[in-house]
Amino acid sequence: MKIKIKLILLLLIAIILYFILPRSSDKLIFIPECSSKYAKEAIELQNTPISSFDYLLLSMFDPKSGWVRVDSNTNLFKIYNTILKLNREKSRKMVMFGGENIEDFTKKIAKQANLDSAKLLKKYKSIAYYENGDIIAKKYNIPYKTTEESTIAYMVYKGHSIYRELLDNSGIKLPSSEFKKYLIIASIIEKETQNYKEMPLISAVIHNRLKKNMRLQFDATLNYGKRAHSVITPQIIKSDNSKFNTYKHKGLPPEPLCSPSVSAFKAALKPAKVDYLYFVKSGFKHTFSKEYIEHTKKVKHYKKELAKARAIKRKVYSVVDRGFKIEFVPIYPKFNFSLPIK
């Protein structure tokens, strides 16, 4: 009987110590919805003493999802009390735009929220699976007084959750080489077009070329790193010998180029059922072709239209330079060209 009492007392002491011993934690903690299948990852990605077991206990009281603020030096009892009783932090929208890379994004939100871009980037690299793309392009609800660690941990968690939902019943796991392939394709699609209706067609060209063991020959794959927003010239294509140069190397580039949108990732998973192998950009649209001869004819046609538009533009500037007032200027489509896809 005495042994049982001692064991019970030891257990009570252990429980009390578990809750009152000092713990370190991020100042901000995001509490996911109890019904979320990915709540465990949300807890694990954050620097908190809360374990999956703790969240299971908390779930019995159905805590409200959202952001809570705690002391950096605290204990589990105080954290439990905060999660179950205190109001959630007010938040604002931060946007990861499709086509942005993580370096540009961390600089932008550092300026917007008065944070350290180097710390944001360091946190991303410590928990992300890939150089780019773990944070999917969308709006995020972030507290006004946020921290670098909490902001990135939340965004990566949300990105992973969305990817897993899109992959549901596909058999593709995150992370995996199969998932990375689709993430890279989605990032190329995002770089090539912001027209959601065209994304499945661009995806079809990528998949069709890969199946035929053809080089992709996409300018977009060279829009990486410092050239993320650069115009790709023939000189760059000739001088770049990296695996991102799909004019020289077969297959996909080694890493995602940017953060894709949900639409781009869906298109990567489910390309249009067409036989297109070529496309050329004209203004905000692309024209697609099955045969190279057909494609070159379209390129020549659009180059002629581009030359006409440039000639008219030069005339307009000439009139402006001479000080005339222009009452009406005809609008012509703007054409953009890369090297013809062969």
N, C-alpha and C positions, 0 to 999 in steps of 0.2 A: 504493500500500500504506500509506504514511504517513497519507494522508487518511482511509482506512478506520479505521486505529487511532485517529486523533484523534476521529473521529465516534463510535467505540465508547466511548472514554474520556469524551467529553462526555455521551453517553447514560447511562453509569454514574454520572457526577457528578450529572446531573439526577435520576436515580432515587433516589440517596442523599439529595440535598437534599429531594426530595419527601417522604421518610419522616422526616427528622430536623429539618426546619425547625419552629420553635415554632408551635403552633396553639392557638386558643381553643376550648373545648368546654363543653357542659353537663356538670355533675358526674355526672349519670346518663344513660345511653344505653340505650334499649330496642332489643334485637336481635330482629328478626322471624324467623320460620321461613324457611328457605331456599326452601321450596316455596310460600310465600305469593305470590300474584299481585300483592299490593299492598305488597310489601317496599320498593319504591322510594319510595312516599309516606311510609312510616314513617321512612325515613332523611331525606327532604327536610323533613319537619315539625319535626325536631329540630335544635337548634343544635349541629351537630357538623361537623368537617371531612371526615367520611366522605362520599364521593360514590357514585353508582350503580356507577361503575367499581370503587371500593374494595370495595363489597359483593359485586360479581361475583367479585373475587379471593378474598375471604373465604369465599364460598360453596363454593369448590373444596375447602375444608377442613371443610365441614359444621359451622359453629359452632352451639353450643347456643343456642336462643332464650331470652330473658329479659333481666333488667336487669343492667348492669355499671356499676361506679363508676370514674371516671377523674379525674385532676387537671384543674382548669379550664384551666390552662396546660400543654399537653402537646405531643406530636407523634404523627404517624401510626404510627410504629414502636411506641410504647408502647400506643397504642389497639389496634392489631392484636394485640399480645401479650396485652393484657387480655381482649379478645374471645375469643381462641383458648385461653387457658390458665386464667384465673381463674374461680372459682365465681360463680354468679349470686346476686344480692341476694335475701334473703328478703322476701316480700311479704305484704300483708294485703288484705282485701276493702274496697273503697269502692263505694258504691251510688249510682247516679243513678236516682232513682225516677221512674216515669212521671208526667208532669204538672208536674214541677219546671222552673222557668226557670233560666237560667244564673246570674243574680244570686244567687238563693237557694242554688243548688248550690255556687257558689264560696265563699260564706260558711260553708256547712256543712263542706266539706272543709278549709277554712282552719282552722277550729276543731278538727277531728278530727286533722289532721296537723301542726298548729302552723305554718301557712303564711300568707302575706299574700294576703288575698282580692282586693285591688286588682291585685296582680301576676298572679294567676290569671285574672282577668277580662281584663286587658290582653293576656295571651298568647292567650286564646280569641279575642278580637276581631281579633288580628293574623293568625290562621291559619284561622278559621272562615269558611264561606261565608255563613251566615245569623245573625241575631240570636239565635236559639234553634234547637235541634234537631240540630246537628252531632254532639253527644254523645248517642248513643242510650241509652235507659233500660236499664241492666243492671248487673251486678257487674263491677268492674275490679280486677285484681291490681296493687297499687301498693306499692313498697318502703316500709319503715317510715320511713327517713330520706330523704324525697323532696324534690324541688324544684318550684316553681311551673311552670316551663317544661316540665320533663320530664313532669309529671303531665298537664297539659292536652294536650300534643302527643300523648302516648300515647292518651288517651281520644278525641281527635278522629280519630286514625288508625284506631282500632278501630271507631268509629262509621261512618266513611266505608267501611271494609272491609265491614261488615255490610250497609250500604245497597247497596253494589255487588253483593254476593252475592244479595240479595233482588231486585235489578233485572236479574240475569243473564238473557240472552235476551229481554229486554223491549224493547231498543233505546233505553231511556231512559238518558241520561248524567248523571253527577254532576260538577260542578254544571250545571244547565240549568233553564229556566223550567218544563219539564214535571216534573222532579224536585221543584222547589220547590212546585208545585201539590199533589203527593201528600204532601209533608212537612207542608204546612199542613193538609190534610185529616186526616192522621194525628194532628196535634197537637190538632185539634178533637175528634176521636173520643176521644183520651186524656183530655181535660178533661171530656167528657160521661159517660164510664163507665169503670169498672175491671173490668167484667164482660166477659171475653174473648169469651164466646159471643154477646154483644150487639153487639160491635164491627162485624161485617159488616153488621148491620141499620142501625146508626147511619150507617155509610158509605153504605149504599144511599139513605137519606133525603137525605144531602148531595148525592150524585151526581144523584139524581132531581130535586131542587130546582134544581140548577145547569142541568140539561138543559132544564127548563121556564122558565128565566130568572126563577125565584122568589127572593125574599129568603130567606136561610137562617133568620134570626130565632132565632139561638142565643145564649143567655146566655153560653155558654162562650167565645165570641169576644171578650167584654168582660173576661174574666179574663186580662188582659195587664198587663205593667209592675207598677206599685204595687198594682194590683187583682188580682194573680195568684191570690190566695186569698180574695178578697172575695165576699160574697153580692151578686149583682146584683139591684138593686131597680128598680122602675118609674122612680124618680127618676133613677137613673144612666142608664137607657136613654134617657130624654128629654133629658138634658143632654149626653150624650157625642155629639159630632159627628164623631169620627174614623172612618176606614175600617174600624176593628175593630168598629164597631157595625153588625152585619148585620141589625138591625131597620130601619135607615135606608138602608143601602147594599147594592146587589146584589153578588153574587160573593163571593169569598173575602177574608178580611182580608189585608193586605199582607205579613205575616211570620208564620212559625210561632209559636205561643203558648208552646210548651214542648218538652221532650224527649219524644217518643213511645216507646212500647214496640215491640218487634218485632211483636207481635200487632196493634197499632194500625196500623203501617205496612203490614202484609200486608192488613189490612182495607181500607185506603185504596186499595191497588192492585187488590183483588179484592172489591168490595162484593157483598152477597147479591143474588140475582136475585129481587127483590120490588118491588112498586109502591108501597111506603110513602112517604108525604110528611109524616107527623105522628107525634109521640110525646110521651108524658108520663111523668115519672119518679115512681115510687112505691116508696119504700124503696130497695132495691138493684136493682130491676128497672125496665124501661121497657115501656110498652104502646104498640104501633104501630097506626097507622090509615092507610087509603088516602084516605078522604074527611074533609073538615073537619067535617061534621055528626057523624059517628061520633066524631071526636076530641073535640069539645066535650062530648058526652055523657059520655065517659070522664073528662074534666077535672072536670065537675060531680059525678060519682060519687065521685071521689077527694077532692074538696074536702069533701064530706059526711063521708067517712070520717076525714079529717083533723080536722074540727071535733069529731067524736065522741072521737077520740084525745086532742085537746087538753083537752076537757071532763073526761075521766077523769083526765088528768094534773093538772089544777087541783085536782080533788077529793083526789087522793093527796097533793099538796103541802099542802093545807088540813089533812088529818089529821096529817101530819108536824109542821106548825107548832103544832098543839095538844098535841104531846108524846106522841101515841099510838105504840105499837110496832106496826109492820105485819108480820104473819107471811107474807102472800102478796099480791103485786101482779100483776094480770093484765097480760100483755104484749100490746100492740097494735102493729101495723105503723106505722112512721114514714113520713110522706108529705112529699115536697118538691115545690114547684111553682115554675115560672117563669111568665112571661106565656105564654098559649097560643100555640103556633106557628100562624100563619095562612097 
